[in-house]
Amino acid sequence: MHVLYLMTASLWLGGCAQTFLPTEYLGLGEQYNVVIERDQLGVPHVIGERDVDVAFGFAYAQSEDNWAIIHDSIAFHRGTNATINGRDAATVDFLVKWLGIWDDLDAGYESQLTAATRAYVEAFADGLNYYAALHPEDTNPALFPIDGRDIVAGYMLRHLLFYGFEGALLELFDDQRKYPISRGPDASIADVEDPDNTPLGTAPSSGVTIAGLPVGSNAMAVSPHNSTDGATRLAINSHQPATGPVAWYEAHLQSGEGLNIMGGVFPGGATLGVGFTENIGWGATVNKPDLVDIYVLNIDPDDPMRYRLDGEWRTLESRVITINIKLAGIFPWTVTEEGLRSVHGPVLRTDHGTYAVRYAGMGEMRQVEQWLAMSKAQNLPEWRDALRMQAFASFNFVYADRDGNTMFVHNSLTPNRLAGYNWTNYLPGDDSALIWDQTMAFDDLPQVINPRSGYLHSANQSPFKVTADGDNPIAADYRQEDGFPTRMTNRAVRGLELFAELGTISEQEFFQIKHDKYYSVNSRAVKFLNRAIDLDLAAGPQRYRDAQQLIAEWDHNTNIDNRGAALGVCIIGAEWLTEQNGRPAPDIIDELKRCSDLLIAKTGRIDPLWGDINRHIRGDLNIAVGGAPDTLRAIYGLGMEDDGFLTNVAGDGLYYLLAWDTDGQQKVRGIHQFGAATLDSASPHYADQMQRYGDEVLRDPLFDAAARVGKIERRYRPGE
């Protein structure tokens, strides 16, 4: 039976999987000239003669630390995950095939990607194949060999999820239509009414949630004229889950062809997403502009395969989507779904209508190419030229360099939409003028270069409030149809307040801003919390009046010795989650009572020390950590209801503080939330950075070769 399943799975998974023989791939190591230096914390410094050598070694080094994550993502990116993991994985398999990611790859891999990019991703795939061949006991042979298309497919899928594509799609599966149809500037009120009388919706939230918690990212820069010592400073601080496929892994890549960068990558990624070189550095934050449009198709009542466009009937493209599912742990089962497409994009039929989806980045596969171009840039003009490729659908970037330049850009593939329509609602599908095919040019996007204020602060907020008034992009220069976010986070409000108050910034003050643990009195969070102060609780239990008093006296700090943070953060978190999901704020009295009761049940008091509640846990280590959701020291915890701890699951992970002094000398300090050995609990590097992380003591990442002298644990070629 086991043999039968392997044979069936091999055929399902496609490619050359059924012919993967490890002996045929054991010679790959001789084709690439690369060494891996593991420093005293186990971080890999991958040094090769050519870029392709580095790609091969990078894949191998990642595999040593992240093999289970990388291995299991292959089927996910192919749309064949249900073959291995059963029916729960079938939804994503359908998404991959419905979007046509592999159709786009088959059509454009050779023509859209340069030969150099293809060589790079093929070398990276070779590194994974080589590791698989050397470790057959940890490898499902049905998944291998992989090729460059597998690597690119991962980028194509991930970039959609980062700007929230799936949220707009999932709404189509609601029991009724969520938004009305926008009828344009000349419509009467009657025309705008939804024909199905479904309730009006609100614009999709620009929040980001992981495991039910809101998260975000920080990136900050200070210009030489705004630092006390004339240095240029940059904080690279993207927030991600602490573990899993989108947790940061640290690495350093160096080739003889101009690649020399250190920073963070998600396991299985072939390029670094945030980081620094000798001359430049950048941080990224999620921005989530409105990049998805839903069209309601007018279907012919006599022929469900026809839709009206510009007064004529068109025929939907149709294909069969096959999804193979493993049942009861072993039995293969095949289901088929209808795959439809209109000129707008992929199409879904539902009980409340037939919808076409158009989204930024449709068919785009050049992400690796742009990351490499950014990594090789030596100065601001070259880095901006790399961004002009516009292969990324979203992300804010904050940049700084050795020459003293700083820059913010709200990067997005913003559609050039027809004016006069409410694009947060659904669109009529019968007018081709609404089917945009151009996006805003990079140089027209909201951005700031070398602001007079001397500081830039990006924390998932409006792109029109990233520095001092007078230096920001002007919101009036953009249209409502552009769909740029307008929300402000506590991190944004608090950070901008600190920069404005401090004036010129010292190295220590920059460090303190990054690790600040306060909620701003001007934040939405504190304004919600303050509603509790005026509640009439005279008739209720004493514990609620005690909680009310505690809130009134709380200084909004979340350091480990604080006794108001546990209650305050609990209440604030409930409001934050509703805001993220586009729902009204909860009743403040209900949240005060819920949080008070929870804390008493789990700790015996409403004012436990925050450090006794907020914990950083891995293996046998369980340490106190300061910070909280949406503070600049971002810590997002789960599990209070279960074991009385808020276990850190997301937020500050790998982060760096980077500077160039007046002589151009570079100084970098950073930390990882756990360590380089992502999955190996027996490794000394499984949690060897945890205590420093909790104590906020950063270390030298040993980017410079001279700094690594005497600090290398092991130097080897892949496979040795």
Secondary structure by P-SEA (a helix, b strand, c coil): caaaaaaaaaaaacccccccccccccccccccccccccccccccccccccaaaaaaaaaaaaaaccaaaaaaacccccccccccccccaaaaaaaaaaaaaaaaaaacccccccaaaaaaaaaaaaaaaaaaaacccccccccccccaaaaaaaaaaaaaaaacaaaaaaaaacccccccccccccccccccccccccccccccccccccccccccbbbbbbcccccccbbbbbbbbbbcccccccccccccccccccbbbbbbbccccccccccccccccbbbbbbbcccbbbbbbbcccccccccccccbbbbcbbbbbbbbbbccccbbbbbbbbbbbccccbbbbcccbbbbbbbccccccaaaaaaaaaaacccaaaaaaaaccccccbbbbbbbcccccccccccccccccccccccccccccccccccccccccccccccccccccccccccccccccccccccccccccccccccccccccaaaaaaaaaaaaaccccaaaaaaaaaccccccccaaaaaaacccccccccccaaaaaaaaaaaaccccccccccaaaaaaaaaaaaaaaaaaccccccaaaaaaaaaaaaaacccccccccccccccccccbbbbbbbccccccbbbbcccccccccccccccccccccccccccbbbbbcccccccccccccccccccaaaaaaaccccccccccccccccccccccccc
